């Protein structure tokens, strides 16, 4: 885990990731549902 020490998750990065997930959750859920329907 030593190589990750320099790139720590700062609060800003965590916020950015949460925001990105929130913005894309509809897309993500839709693609998951489509994949389930295909099976």
Secondary structure, DSSP 8 states (H G I E B T S, - for coil): -GGGSSS---HHHHHHHHHHHHHHHHHHHHHHHHHHHH-
